[in-house]
Amino acid sequence: MKRKRILSVACCLVLCGVVLAPLAPAAGQESGREEGGKVYAVQKKEYRMKNELYAAVGVLPMDAFYKGVTIGGGYTYHFSHHFAWEVFQFLYSNNVDTGLEDKLIEGFGAEKDNFREVKMLANSNIVFVPLYGKMSWLNRKVVQMELYLTGGPGVAQYKDYVRQRAEGYAEESKYYFSANFGLGLRLFFSKAFSGRLDLRDYMNFVEGGIDNAACFSLGLSWNFRMPKFSGGDEDE
């Protein structure tokens, strides 16, 4: 369990470094200086998120006995350029056996007694967007992107497998409290559509301790506005 958590945190730090490194020079180019040495932002953020629906596919890669292929989505309400509420976010995992158990049986005669697999994760999160930047694609097009952080509570559904002697395993679905944190990168295609890359670490409070499940996902978002939000500064 501890090893899973260390790997999840390491992945978050590596992804954050990869994202921040190229944005640092761009941030300097988008600023101006006065004689006093103060730095002022020249341009406002071009795209304004409001109501966001998104769908994503991903992978749960941390468990040695299975890998999860996930599909999910969610809805986020953006209060401002910097803060949002991910009202709900969920994913369902289709788990694929890695074949490790068969190798253990063949090589050492060892079998698992009881084990569990993640089937579904659902949560509600606070979103903070601390960084927005621009990059040049082949010196032909300006690419706009933002980095965001997420965190919040949720629920995890597991399928528990209990050894029934020679009869195989008995299956049982169980639900546990969950908490997650993560970071993501959004790439804007237009005012309405954007792509997003998410890395999240789910800490699931199962019987006997905490089970960490890291998820990498790639998704597409649709940004829209309700009629009551259509006037004034909503499109700015």
C-alpha positions in Angstrom: 0.0 0.0 0.0 2.8 2.4 1.0 4.6 1.7 -2.3 1.5 2.4 -4.3 1.1 5.8 -2.6 4.8 6.8 -3.1 4.5 5.9 -6.8 1.3 7.9 -7.1 2.8 11.0 -5.5 5.9 10.6 -7.7 3.9 10.5 -10.8 2.0 13.7 -9.8 5.3 15.5 -9.2 6.8 14.4 -12.5 3.7 15.5 -14.5 3.7 18.8 -12.7 7.3 19.4 -13.6 6.8 18.5 -17.2 3.9 20.9 -17.4 5.5 23.8 -15.6 8.9 23.7 -17.4 7.7 24.9 -20.8 5.2 27.4 -19.4 7.7 29.3 -17.4 9.3 31.1 -20.5 5.9 31.8 -21.9 4.8 33.5 -18.7 7.8 35.9 -19.0 7.0 36.8 -22.5 3.4 37.7 -21.7 4.5 40.3 -19.1 5.8 43.9 -19.2 8.0 45.8 -16.8 8.0 49.3 -15.5 11.1 51.2 -14.3 10.3 50.2 -10.7 10.8 46.5 -11.6 7.2 45.5 -11.1 5.7 42.9 -13.5 2.2 43.3 -14.9 0.2 40.8 -17.0 -0.5 42.1 -20.4 -3.3 39.9 -21.6 -6.4 38.5 -20.0 -7.4 34.9 -20.1 -9.1 34.5 -23.5 -11.5 31.5 -22.7 -14.0 31.6 -19.9 -15.2 28.3 -18.6 -18.7 28.1 -17.1 -20.7 24.8 -17.3 -18.4 21.9 -18.3 -19.4 18.4 -19.3 -16.7 16.0 -20.1 -16.1 12.3 -21.0 -12.8 10.5 -20.6 -11.0 7.2 -21.0 -8.1 6.1 -18.8 -6.2 3.4 -17.0 -5.6 2.2 -13.4 -2.1 0.9 -13.7 -0.9 0.4 -10.1 -2.1 -3.2 -9.2 0.3 -6.0 -10.2 -2.5 -8.6 -10.7 -4.8 -6.5 -12.9 -5.0 -3.3 -14.9 -8.1 -1.3 -15.2 -9.3 0.3 -18.4 -11.7 3.1 -17.4 -14.5 5.2 -18.9 -16.1 8.0 -17.1 -17.1 11.7 -17.1 -18.5 14.5 -15.0 -19.9 18.0 -14.6 -18.1 21.0 -13.3 -19.4 24.5 -12.5 -16.8 27.2 -12.8 -17.2 30.2 -10.5 -14.3 32.2 -11.9 -11.1 31.8 -13.8 -9.5 30.3 -10.7 -12.1 28.3 -8.8 -14.6 25.7 -9.8 -16.7 22.9 -8.2 -16.6 19.5 -9.9 -20.1 18.6 -8.8 -19.7 14.9 -9.8 -17.0 12.8 -11.4 -17.2 9.1 -11.9 -15.3 6.3 -13.6 -16.1 2.6 -14.3 -13.2 0.2 -14.5 -13.1 -2.9 -16.8 -10.3 -4.9 -15.3 -7.9 -7.0 -17.3 -5.9 -9.9 -15.6 -2.2 -9.5 -16.0 -1.5 -13.3 -15.7 0.7 -12.8 -12.6 -1.4 -15.2 -10.5 -1.0 -18.0 -13.0 2.8 -17.5 -13.1 2.9 -17.7 -9.3 0.9 -20.9 -9.3 3.1 -22.5 -11.9 6.4 -21.4 -10.5 5.7 -21.5 -6.7 2.4 -23.2 -6.2 1.1 -20.0 -4.5 -2.5 -18.8 -4.8 -4.2 -15.6 -3.6 -6.7 -16.3 -0.7 -8.8 -13.1 -0.7 -8.4 -10.1 -2.9 -10.3 -7.1 -4.3 -10.5 -5.0 -7.4 -11.7 -1.4 -8.1 -15.0 -1.4 -10.1 -16.2 2.2 -9.8 -15.1 5.5 -8.3 -17.3 8.6 -7.8 -16.5 11.9 -6.1 -17.1 15.6 -5.9 -14.1 18.0 -5.9 -12.9 21.5 -5.5 -10.9 22.7 -8.5 -8.2 25.4 -8.3 -6.6 26.8 -11.5 -3.3 28.5 -10.5 -1.6 28.7 -13.9 -2.6 29.7 -17.4 -0.2 30.1 -20.3 0.4 30.1 -24.0 2.9 28.1 -26.2 3.8 28.2 -29.9 3.0 25.2 -32.0 5.8 25.0 -34.7 5.8 28.8 -34.7 2.5 28.8 -36.6 -0.2 28.7 -34.0 -0.6 29.8 -30.4 -1.8 27.1 -28.1 -3.6 28.1 -24.9 -3.6 25.9 -21.8 -4.1 25.8 -18.1 -3.0 23.7 -15.1 -5.5 22.8 -12.4 -5.5 21.0 -9.1 -8.4 18.9 -7.7 -9.3 17.3 -4.4 -12.4 16.1 -2.6 -14.3 13.2 -1.0 -16.2 10.3 -2.7 -17.1 6.7 -2.7 -15.4 3.6 -4.1 -17.0 0.4 -5.2 -14.9 -2.8 -5.0 -15.5 -6.3 -6.0 -14.2 -8.5 -3.2 -13.2 -12.1 -4.0 -13.2 -14.6 -1.1 -11.6 -18.0 -1.4 -14.2 -20.9 -1.0 -11.7 -23.7 -0.7 -11.7 -25.9 -3.9 -14.9 -24.2 -5.2 -13.1 -21.1 -6.3 -14.0 -17.5 -5.2 -17.2 -16.0 -3.9 -17.8 -12.4 -5.3 -19.2 -9.6 -3.3 -19.6 -5.8 -4.1 -18.6 -3.4 -1.3 -18.6 0.3 -1.0 -16.0 2.4 0.9 -15.3 6.0 1.7 -12.7 7.6 -0.7 -10.7 10.8 -1.0 -8.7 11.9 -3.9 -6.3 14.6 -5.0 -4.7 15.3 -8.4 -3.7 17.6 -11.1 -4.7 18.2 -14.7 -3.7 20.0 -17.9 -6.3 21.6 -20.2 -5.7 22.4 -23.8 -8.2 24.8 -25.4 -9.4 24.1 -28.9 -12.1 26.8 -28.9 -14.5 28.6 -26.5 -16.7 25.4 -26.5 -14.3 22.5 -26.6 -11.1 21.6 -24.8 -9.0 18.5 -24.2 -7.8 17.5 -20.7 -5.2 15.2 -19.2 -5.8 14.1 -15.6 -3.8 12.3 -13.0 -5.5 11.5 -9.8 -4.6 9.5 -6.7 -7.7 7.8 -5.0 -7.2 6.9 -1.4 -9.9 4.3 -0.6 -10.5 3.4 3.0 -11.0 -0.3 2.7 -11.1 -2.9 5.5 -7.7 -3.2 6.9 -6.2 0.1 5.6 -6.0 2.4 2.7 -5.8 1.2 -0.9 -4.3 3.7 -3.4 -5.5 3.7 -6.9 -3.8 6.1 -9.4 -5.7 6.9 -12.5 -4.4 8.5 -15.8 -7.2 9.7 -18.1 -7.6 11.6 -21.4 -10.9 13.4 -22.0 -12.8 15.9 -24.1 -14.8 18.8 -22.5 -17.8 20.8 -23.7 -18.1 24.3 -22.2 -21.7 25.8 -22.4 -23.8 28.5 -20.8 -27.3 28.3 -19.4 -29.8 31.0 -20.6 -29.6 32.8 -17.3 -25.8 33.1 -17.6 -25.8 34.4 -21.2 -25.7 38.1 -20.6 -23.2 40.6 -19.3 -19.6 39.4 -18.8 -20.3 35.7 -19.1 -18.5 35.4 -22.5 -15.5 37.5 -21.5 
